[in-house]
C-alpha cells in the first residue's frame, strides 16, 4: 500500500511515499476506547492491511499517519476498501479510511457497510476552521473484516465556485452556475418553510450543487441525490424544494419519511407534478392506497410503492395543517422518530392529534 501526501503548491510535490507492506515509523497505532475488553486485531501482509473484529470486541486499533495542514482547506483521500461480515453497525462506526482532525472531528470516507469489490473510492474532506493537524488513517470499529489497499492523500483543492445570494452561500463545481430565477425560487421556498415552522427568519444556509450523485458521494460520503444537515444542503439539483424543507425542519428532529417527506411535499404543493390529495383519493377509491400504519417507520415506508407512500404522506401532512394547524405539524415532526418503532410512533401520532389511529385514518380518508 502506498500513501502519498501532496502539498497544495503551484506544482504539486509529493511529500513522501510509503510502501505499506510493513508499518514504518511514519505510521502510528492508536487504541480507541482503551478501558479494557477484547482488542480487535490486524495484520499487514502483501501490501494490504486486514482488520478482524469479533462481536465481543471492545477496543479498536487504528493505523494513522499525521498530516501537517499548513493552512490547507481540503484533503483529497482515496483507498481500495473491502468490508465483509458487517451487520447493524453502530452509527458512529468506522469501516475503512477516515480523516481525524485535532479539532475533534472524525470524517469517515463513507458509511460502514459491506463492500466486497474493493473498488477505489475517492473522498474530498474540508478542513475545519482552526485545524492545524490531521491524521489519515484506517480502522475497523464494528464486527467484521476490513481489507485496505492503495491509500492516497492529496491536498490539491477542488475547482469550487462560490456565490453569495440572499440567505444562501452557493458552491458549485467547474462551469456549473446558478441563474437568478433559481436562486430566487430557493429563497422563496426557504423563507416559506421557515415561516411555516416558526423558524428564524434570515437564517443562512450553504447550498452545495453537484453534477451527479457520484460526485455528491465524493464530497459527503453519502449516497443518493441529496443529503441535508441543519446548515447545509447537498444536492444534484439547483433547486431542491424537498432538501430545503428538510433543512429548515432539521432542528425539530428526525421524524422519518411520513413527516419528513410529507412536509416537504406539502410545502412544495405537489409530488412529481401530481396533486397528492387527488392521487390518494383515487387510490383509496380503488382500494390500493397505503395506510398510515404502514408509513410509521422508514422500513415500512420504503416497502410501499413510492407512488402510494409519497402522495399519501404529503396529503396527510396537508390535512393535519388544514385541520390542526402548523403547530400540530411541528409537534409531530418533533415527536415522531425515524429510529422509533411503529408502536412508539403511533402513540405520538395519537397523542398529538388526540385520536386513536383507526379513527384518525378514517377521518383523513373521508376528507379526501
Helices and strands as residue ranges (DSSP letters): E 2-6, E 14-19, E 28-32, E 41-45, E 48-53, E 60-68, E 74-84, E 95-101, E 106-108, E 120-126, E 133-140, E 144-154, E 160-165, E 168-173, H 180-197, E 205-209, H 213-220, E 226-228, E 232-235, H 241-249, G 250-252, H 257-268, H 276-285, G 293-295, H 298-303, H 306-324, H 326-335, H 342-353, H 357-367
